[in-house]
Amino acid sequence: MKKEVIRLLVGAVLLVSLSFYLGGCAQQKVDAGTSSHSPAVTVQPVDTPSTAASTATSTESLMSEGDIAAGQEESLDASSSEMNQADTILEGRSSGPMLPVYFDFDRFNIREDQKVRIENNAAFIKESHKSIRIEGNCDERGTNEYNMALGMRRANSSKKYLVNLGVDENLLGTISYGEEKPLNYGHDELAWSQNRRDDFVIIK
């Protein structure tokens, strides 16, 4: 009888122990399951190096195209300016409204196509009574001494023509610069033709 009671007690103890053991395992499983469902974290998109590089490359490409277009436009403007400058006939250093008188190579006589200029200059001098300095100039060909003398002959030729037109000789002075004061520093016929001239400068 006692043995029967002891077996029952031992069985009860084992049953209780087993219940506690199973309850602990279930609690661990529930905790583990609960922790697996933690709140989701929102991750903001970040530009990767390749994306940033691609964006920078696109920006640089657009800027480069703009710079190239601007450079091409500037180049065209510069070329147009150079062409216009090459076609421009420079009008010496004469005081307005007077105009310079141009000469043929190694000549000092007044050309037919220049007479209207010197006649207009004469009309201005007679009306204004301004004192004028006639400046003779030459191109670079020839020696300095020769061109200095040629420049003076050109200045005197214009003075004589003005006096014949009725200008007071006392209002006219002459000087030669020879080849020392070129207006155009080129070395071709256009430059030379612009440097062979008399200028008419108001001095008072």
C-alpha positions in Angstrom: 0.0 0.0 0.0 2.8 2.4 0.9 4.6 1.6 -2.3 1.5 2.5 -4.3 1.3 5.9 -2.5 5.0 6.6 -3.1 4.7 5.9 -6.8 1.7 8.2 -7.1 3.6 11.0 -5.3 6.7 10.6 -7.6 4.5 10.6 -10.7 2.8 13.8 -9.5 6.1 15.5 -8.9 7.4 14.5 -12.4 4.2 15.7 -13.9 4.5 19.1 -12.2 8.1 19.4 -13.2 7.3 18.6 -16.8 4.6 21.2 -16.9 7.0 23.9 -15.6 9.5 22.9 -18.2 7.1 23.0 -21.1 5.7 26.3 -20.0 9.2 27.9 -20.0 10.0 26.6 -23.5 6.7 28.1 -24.8 7.5 31.4 -23.2 10.9 31.5 -25.0 9.2 30.7 -28.3 6.7 33.5 -27.8 9.4 36.0 -27.0 11.4 35.0 -30.0 8.4 35.3 -32.2 7.6 38.7 -30.8 11.1 40.0 -31.3 11.1 38.9 -35.0 8.2 41.3 -35.6 10.0 44.5 -34.6 9.0 47.8 -36.2 10.3 48.3 -39.8 12.9 51.0 -40.3 12.5 53.3 -43.3 15.7 53.7 -45.3 16.1 56.8 -47.3 17.6 56.4 -50.8 21.2 57.6 -51.1 22.9 58.4 -54.3 25.4 55.8 -55.1 28.9 57.0 -56.3 28.0 55.8 -59.8 24.7 57.9 -59.8 26.6 61.0 -58.5 29.3 60.5 -61.1 26.7 60.2 -63.8 24.9 63.4 -62.7 28.2 65.3 -62.6 29.2 64.0 -66.0 25.9 65.1 -67.5 26.2 68.6 -66.0 29.8 68.9 -67.2 28.7 67.7 -70.7 26.0 70.4 -70.8 28.5 73.1 -69.6 31.1 72.0 -72.1 28.6 72.2 -75.0 27.6 75.7 -73.8 31.3 76.8 -73.7 31.9 75.3 -77.1 29.0 77.2 -78.6 30.1 80.4 -76.9 33.6 79.9 -78.2 32.4 79.3 -81.7 30.2 82.5 -81.6 33.1 84.5 -80.2 35.4 83.1 -82.9 32.9 84.1 -85.6 32.6 87.6 -84.1 36.4 88.0 -84.0 36.8 86.8 -87.6 34.1 89.2 -88.8 35.8 92.0 -86.9 39.1 91.2 -88.5 37.5 91.1 -92.0 35.8 94.5 -91.4 39.1 96.0 -90.1 40.9 94.7 -93.2 38.4 96.4 -95.5 38.4 99.7 -93.6 40.2 102.7 -95.2 41.9 104.6 -92.4 41.5 108.4 -92.6 44.9 109.5 -91.3 45.3 111.8 -88.3 43.7 114.9 -89.8 41.5 117.2 -87.7 37.9 117.0 -88.7 36.2 117.9 -90.8 39.4 118.0 -92.9 40.5 114.8 -94.7 44.0 113.6 -95.5 45.4 113.6 -99.0 47.0 110.5 -100.4 49.9 110.1 -102.8 51.3 107.6 -105.3 54.5 105.7 -104.5 57.5 108.0 -104.7 55.3 111.0 -105.9 54.4 114.3 -104.3 52.0 115.8 -106.9 48.3 116.1 -105.9 46.4 113.3 -107.6 43.2 114.0 -109.5 41.1 111.9 -107.2 42.5 113.8 -104.1 41.8 117.3 -105.4 38.2 117.3 -104.0 39.6 116.6 -100.6 42.1 119.4 -100.6 39.5 121.8 -102.0 37.1 120.9 -99.1 40.0 121.4 -96.7 40.7 124.9 -98.3 37.0 125.9 -97.8 37.1 124.9 -94.1 40.4 126.8 -93.5 39.2 130.0 -95.2 35.9 129.9 -93.3 37.4 129.1 -89.9 40.7 131.0 -90.1 42.3 128.2 -88.2 46.1 127.7 -88.2 46.9 124.4 -89.9 50.0 122.2 -89.8 50.4 120.1 -92.9 52.2 116.8 -92.0 53.9 114.9 -94.8 54.2 111.1 -94.4 55.7 108.2 -96.4 55.6 104.4 -96.4 58.4 102.3 -95.1 60.2 101.7 -98.4 63.3 103.8 -99.1 65.9 105.3 -96.6 64.9 107.4 -93.7 66.7 110.4 -95.2 65.0 110.1 -98.6 61.5 109.6 -97.0 62.0 112.6 -94.8 62.8 114.8 -97.8 59.9 113.2 -99.8 57.5 113.9 -96.9 58.5 117.6 -96.9 57.9 117.8 -100.7 54.4 116.4 -100.2 53.6 118.8 -97.4 54.8 121.8 -99.5 52.9 120.5 -102.5 49.6 120.6 -100.5 50.5 124.0 -99.0 51.1 125.5 -102.5 47.8 124.0 -103.7 45.9 125.5 -100.8 47.5 128.9 -101.3 46.5 128.8 -105.0 42.9 128.2 -103.8 43.0 131.4 -101.8 44.1 130.2 -98.3 46.2 132.7 -96.3 49.8 131.3 -96.4 50.3 132.6 -92.9 47.8 130.0 -91.6 49.8 127.1 -93.0 52.8 125.4 -91.6 54.6 122.3 -92.9 56.5 119.4 -91.3 57.8 116.0 -92.5 57.6 112.8 -90.5 59.0 110.6 -93.3 58.3 107.0 -92.4 58.5 107.6 -88.6 54.7 107.9 -87.9 52.9 105.2 -89.9 49.2 105.0 -89.5 49.0 101.3 -90.6 51.8 99.0 -89.4 51.3 96.4 -92.1 53.8 95.6 -94.8 51.6 95.4 -97.9 50.2 97.7 -100.5 47.1 98.6 -98.5 49.2 99.7 -95.5 51.7 101.6 -97.7 48.9 103.4 -99.6 47.5 104.6 -96.3 50.8 105.8 -95.0 51.6 107.9 -98.1 49.6 111.0 -97.2 49.4 114.5 -95.9 47.5 115.2 -92.7 45.9 118.5 -91.9 46.0 119.3 -88.2 44.5 122.3 -86.4 47.1 123.8 -84.1 45.2 126.9 -82.9 
